[in-house]
Amino acid sequence: MAAIHVKKGDRVKVIAGDDKGVIGEVIAVNAETGRVTVQGVNIIHKHVGDKYDPRTGQQTKGGMVATEAPIHASNVQIVVRKGGKDVPTRIASKRKAATKTLPDGTKVKTTRGVRVAVATGEEI
């Protein structure tokens, strides 16, 4: 299982496939299959039947439901804002100073890893 370069909530640009050039937010990540679901990308239509919930007595109407299907993580690239424009970028990692509080209440100075946009140098 390889690590995926995007996380839930990241803004990404699709760089390959039918929706090439579309920018959206990652709404789900599946590291086992290496796929991500991006809002507004790879829309499929499912036929869904009527459903009845016996606990509440509610009945939901079925029909054709549009939803996003996952795409491979290699087909997306992180996007950051630079000068009011969306700029695709690579990701670097950097160590940043942090303070942790231990269970006994003492504070310890340490470092933590953060993701940094190569194009802007800012933390993602």
N, C-alpha and C positions, 0 to 999 in steps of 0.2 A: 504494500500500500504506500503510494507516494504522497507527499505533502502537496496541497493545493495552494496556489499563490493568491487566491481570493478568499474573502470571508463574507459571511452574511452581513448585509448592510453596505458593502462596497459599491461605488458607482463604477460601472464597467462599460466598455465599448465592444460590440461584436465585430471581430476582424475577419470572420469567414462564415460562409453559409448564406442562406436565403435572406437573413436579416442583417447582412453586413452593413456596418455604419450606425446601427441603432445604439443609443446609449440608454441604459436602465440600471436599476438597483438589483443586486443579488438578493433573492428572497429565500433561497435554500441551497445548501451545499451537501453533496454526498461524496465523501472522501473515498469510500470503497469502490465506487464506479468511476470516480474522477469527473463527475458531472455537476453542473450548477444550473439553477433555475433563475432566469433573469426576468424581471417584470416587463411585460409587453413584448417579449421575444419568443419565437417558436410557438405561436398560438395554435392549439388544436381544439377540435370540437368533439365532445363526448355526448353520447345519448344516455340520459339518465332517467330511470323510471321514477314514478311517484313513490314516496316513502312515508310510512306512518310510524309515529313514535307512540307506543302504547302507554308509556309512563306519563306523558303530558297530553296525549290526545291530539297532538298537532299532526297535520298532514302537509308535507311539502310537495309542491308540484314539480314534476320532472320536465324533461325536454332536452333541447340541445344546450349544453353548457360549454362556454369557451374558457379554456384554462391554459396556463403556460406549461410546456413540456421542457425537461432538462436538455441542455446542450453540453458538449464536452468543454472542460475548463480551458483547454488550449485554444479555444476559439474566442476567448474574451481577454481584454487587456484593461487594467486599472486606469481610471480617468480621474484627474484632479483639476481643480479650478486654478487658472493662472492668468491674471490680467483680465478677468471676466470671461475667459474662454475655457472650454473643456480641452485638456491636453492629455493624450495617452502617455503613460509613463511605465517604467519598470519599477521594481521594488528592491530596495536595499534594506539591510538590517543594521541596527546601531544599538549600542548599550547606553542607557540613560540612568542617571543617579536617581535612587528612590529610597524612601524610608519605610521600613516594615515595622509593625507593632507585633511583638511576640505575645503568646497567650498569657504570660505572666505580667504583661504591661510594659516591658522594656522596649525601647525603640532602637532599631539597628539600621545603620546605613548600608545599602547594598545597591546593586544595579539590576535593571530589567531590560529585556530586549524589546525594541519597538520597530515597527515597519516605517520606512522612510521612502517618499517618492523621489526618484532620481532626478526628475525634471525640475522640481522645485526645492528639494532638500527639506521639505516639511514632513512632520509626522502624519501618518495616515490614521 
